[in-house]
Amino acid sequence: MSLKFIDTFAGVGGFHIGIKKVLPDAECVLAVEWDKDAQYSYHENFPETPIFGDITELKEEDIPEHDLLTGGFPCQPFSINKQSSVKKVYDEEDNRSNLFLQLVRIAELKKPKYLLFENVAALASMKNKDGGLVIEEIKYAFEQIGYNVDYKVYDAADFGVPQQRKRVFIVGKRKDVYAKYNLMGHYSSLNIINWPITRYKPVTVEDILDEGEIDPKRFINLKGKTCTSRCYHKNDDMSVPWSQSNRYYCNKSNKNDDKVYKWVGSGSSEKLEETDLNKKDL
C-alpha cells in the first residue's frame, strides 16, 4: 500500500515534488491552498490532486485518511524581515501566527502516522510575549495529541544547493507507531527521529567560475577594508527601498580609521573610492 499524504499551505506544489522524489509511489490525496492563482498552478502541475481552499473551513468529512500531514505554514510572522532585531518577538496579533493550530486540529481528527512541516529558520529562536520559544509551543501542542516531535535547522547549501537558505524542519511521529514491548514487558515506543547528516561542501563562487584566467578588471581591491553589510547616512530616507546606490562601506576592524567608502562607476570600471563622510555620519 502506497503512502498517502495531505499537502497543506500547498502553494504551487513544492512539498508535493519533494515527497514524490523520495517516495515515487506516494499519493497526494488532498492539497489545501487558499490563493486562487496558486490553486490554478497547483492544478496544472498535479491535475489528479483535489484542492481545497481555506484551511479554517476544512471540515472533518472533507479530510481523507492519510499517513503523512505536510505543510509550510505561513512564515511571515516569524520572518527576520518582520521582526525586531533586538527583541525577536513574533506578532501574536498577526492572524497567520496561529495557523499551525489548524494542523494540530487536522492531526487530532485524522491521526496520521507522520508530520512534516517547514518554516523560516528564525522560528527556531523566536519568542512569545512571555519569553518562551514559539517552536516549543508548537511542539507541545502536537505532543499533547499523541506525537513525538523534534525540529532542526538545515541550510540548503549543506545539501549541494548553490544557495544559503536556512529553514527549520519539524518532524513528528505518532507515539504508537512501531510500538513494541521491551524486555521487561513494558509497552514502549520507538520514537527516535533520525536526522540526515549533511555531507556536501558549500558551493562557492570560485566553484562555478569558468576555468582559465579571469579578467583582472573583474577583481576589486578593497585594500584591507572590511565592508559593512548595509550602512546608510543618518539623513537618508529609510522609508524608500534600499538599493546599491545608497550603500556605504567602512573599516569595521580598525577603530582608528573613520573613512567612508562608496562604489563609483559601473560594470567592469567600478571601484571603491573615499568620500568626505565620516563613520560617525552613518
N, C-alpha and C positions, 0 to 999 in steps of 0.2 A: 504494500500500500504506500503510495507517494505521500510525502509531507504536504499538508495544506496550510497556507498562511494567509493572513489578512494584512494588507498594506495600508496603514492609516497615515494621514497627513502626507498623502502619496505623491504630491507634486506631479511630475511627468513620468515617474517610474524608476527612480534611481535605486531604491531598495529592491524593487522587483528584479531589475537587471542583476544586481549583486547576488541575490539569493539564487537566481536561476543559473548563474555562472558556477556557483558552488554545488547546487543541487538541481541538475537539469530536469529531473522528474518532478520537482516541487510544483504545486498547483496553487495559484493565487485565486482564492475563492471570493474575495471582495477587496475593492480599493475604496478608500474614503478620502475625498478631496472636495473642498467647498468652492475653490476658484474655477469658474467656468472655462477659462482658457486652458488651464492646466488639465481639467477634465477632458477637454477636446484632444489635447496632445496625448494624454494617457490612453484614451480610446484608440487613437491612431497607432500608438505603439503596441497596445495589448487589447485588441478588439474583443477577445474572448472573456475578458475580466469585467464583471459587473461593477459599476461605480455608484457609490452613494455620496450625497453632498455633505450636509452639515453633521459633524460627528455628534454634536449635542442632541440631535434629533434622532439618532440611530437607536431604534428600539430592539429589545431582545429578540423578537421574532424576525428582525431583519439581519441578524448576525449569524452567518453559517458556522457550523462546527469547524474548528481549526486546531492545528498543533502548535503554530507559531504566530505570535502577535508582534508586528513590527511597527515602527513609526519614528520619523524625525519630527517630533512635536515642535511647535513654533519656538524659534531660538531668539527672536528679537528681544524679549525681556531679559535675556541672560547675556546678550552680546556685549563685547567690550566697547562697541561703538555707542551703546546705550547707557553704560554705567559710569558712575563717578570713579575716576582712577584712584581716589583715596578710600572711599567707603566700600565700593564694590558691593552695594546692597541692591537687590533687584526690586523693581517696581511692582508691588503687590496689587496695585490698582489697575495694572495692565491686564485686561481680561484674558490675554494669551498666556499669562503666567501660570494659570491653574488648569490649562487644557490637558495636562498629563493625567488629571483626575478622571478624564474620560477613558483613558487607557486602563486605569485601575478599575473603573466600572465594567468595561468590557471583559477584562481578565476575571473579575469576580463572577460575572454572569456565565461565562463560557468555559472557564478553567483550562485554557490552552496549556500545553506542557512547557512551552518556552516563551521567553520575552526577549526582544532585541530592539533597543531604542538608541538613538543617536542625537547629539546636540553639540553646541559650541563648547570648546574646552573651558571657557570661563564658568560654565555651570558647576564644574567640579570644585570651585573655590568661592562661588557666590554665596553670600549670607542673607538671611532674612532679617527682619527688623529686630529680632531678639538675639541676633548674633550667631544663630545656628546655621549649619550648612544646608542650603536648599536641596542639594542632591541627597543628603541623608534623610530629609523629609520624604523625598520621592521613594527612596529605598525602603524606608519604614512602612510607607503606605502599601507597597506590594508584599512586604513580609507579613503584614497583618492579615492578608488574604491568602496566605499559604505558599509564598515563593521565597526561595533563597536568591538573593540579588547581590550583584557586585558591579563595580564600574571601574573603568580605566581610560586614561587619556592616551591617544595614539596620534602620531604625526604621519600624514600621508607620505612624506619624504622617507620615512623609515621602511616603507614597503615598495620602494622603487619608483614612486611618482615624482616627477621633477617639479614639485611644489611643496612648500611648507604649509600644511593645512591641518591644524590640530583640532581634534574632535574627541569628545567624551562618549564612550560606548557603555551602555547599561545593559547587562545581561541577567536574565532571570530564569530559574528552573523551578517548576512546581515541586514542592517538598516531597511528594510521594513518588516522584518519577524515579525508576530504578531502585526503589526501596528494597532493602533486604534485612533479614535477621542477622545480627552479628553473632560471634562465637558464644557470647553469654546468653543468647536467646532473646536479647532486647531488640526492638524494632529500631532501625536506623536508616538514614537516607544518605546516599552518595551525592552530596551536594557541592562537591568541589567544581569550580569553574576553571578550566584550563585556558589561560590566555595565550594567544600566539606570541612567539618570540620574534622580534624584528631582526632581520638578517641582512638588510640592504645597507650599502654605503650611500649616504646622501648624494644626490646628483648636484654637481657644481657647474658654474658657467664654463669652466675650463673643460669639463667633460663633454660639452656639446659643441664647442668651437670646432670649426673645420681644422683639419691637420695642416701643418705648414706654418710659415711665418705669418705673423699678424702685423698689419699696417701700424707703424709706430704712432700714427695720428689717432689711433683708437685707444691709446693709453693716456690716462690723466695722472699727472704727478701732483699729489697733494702736499708734497714737501713736509711729510711728517704730521700733517694736520689730522686730527680726529674730528669727524663731522658729527654735528648733532642730527637728530632724526627729523624733527620738524621745528625749526627755530624761526620765530617771527619778530618783527619790530613791534614794540609795545603799542605803537599808534595804529597798527594795521587794523582794518575792519575784519574781525574774526567771524562775522556773520556770513561772509561770502565764501564760496567753496575754495578750498586750498588748491593751489597749483604750484608747479615748479618755479614759476616766475617770482613768487614772493617768499622763497625759501633761502635762508642764510646758513652759513657754516662757521664754526669757530673751534678753537682748540680746547677741548674739554680736559685734556690730560695736563696741560700747562697752565696753572692758575695765574702766572705772570704775563701770559700772552692774552691781551684783551682785544686783539684784532679780529675783525669780522670779514668773512669772505663771501663772494657771490659768483655764481656761474655767469659768464658773458659769452656772447657769440652763439652760434648754432651748429648743429651737426658735428662734423669732424673738427671744426675750428673752435669748439667750446674750450674754455679754460677757466680756472679759478683765480679771481683777482681780489686784491684788497679793496675794502670800502672805507669810507670815512666814519663808519659806525663803530661803536664800542660794545663789548658784550653786555654792558650794563643797560644798553638801549633795547636789548632783546628779551 
